[in-house]
Amino acid sequence: MRLLAYLEAAKLLPQDKYPDQVASCFNDAGLAYRYAKKYTLAEDYLHRTLIISEKIFGKEHHGLATVLDNLGIVYHDKGEFD
């Protein structure tokens, strides 16, 4: 149920006007997919979060660490890490 709420909220928010809220919805959707073991979808939504967050904050902002950490956890769960 929560997953649908995150995705519906992201659809309702105009990304150009509320990019940080859209990124937050995508991040939460990515985490929900991870918990459901749907790693490809989790990775997709977390990548969307990363792209939006980089546009908002820049590539050197400390706030990207959380998104990168979430992506790293998905890669770990998938067994795709070095």
N, C-alpha and C positions, 0 to 999 in steps of 0.2 A: 503494500500500500504506500509506504513512504516513497518508494522509487517512482511511482506514478505521480506523486505530489511534486517531487523535484523536477521531473520532466515537464509536467504541466505548467509549473511556475516558470520554467525557462522559456516555454513557448509564449507565455503571456507577456513577458518582459521584453521590450525592444532592446536588442543587444547594443545598439549605438547609444542609447540613453542610459542604460543600467548595466554596463558590462561587468562590473564587479559582482552584482547579484546573479547574473547569468552564470558567471564563472563559479560562483559558490554553489548554485544548483547543479551544474555539471560535475563539480567535485563530489558533491554528496551522492549524485547518481552513480558516479564511478565507484565510490566506496560501497554503495548498495550492491552493485553488480559484483564487486570483488567478494563480498560476504556471501553472495549467491553462487560463487565460483564460476561466474560468467566473465572470464578474464579478458577475452577479446573486447567485449563491450566496456568493461571497466577501463581498459587501456585507452579505448577510443574517447571516452568522456574525460578521462584525466588528461589526455593530450589536448583536447579542446580547452580544458581549464588552463593548461600551461600556455597555450597560444594567446588566449584572451588576457591572462595575467601578465604575460610579457609585454603585450601592447599597452596595458594600463600602467605598469610599474617600471618597465625596462628589464633587461636580462640580468642585471646585477642586483636587483632588489632582494632583500632577505626574505620577503614574503613568498618567494618562489620555492623556498626550501620545503615547505609543507607539501606542495604539489609534487615536487620531485621525489620526496620521501614516499608519498602515496604511490607514485609510479614504480618506484623501486620495490615496494612491497608486492605490487602486482607481478613484476618481473620475477621476484623471488618465489612467489606462489606458483608461477608458471614454470619455474626452473630455468629461467632465461636470465642468467647473470654471470658475470666473470669475477 
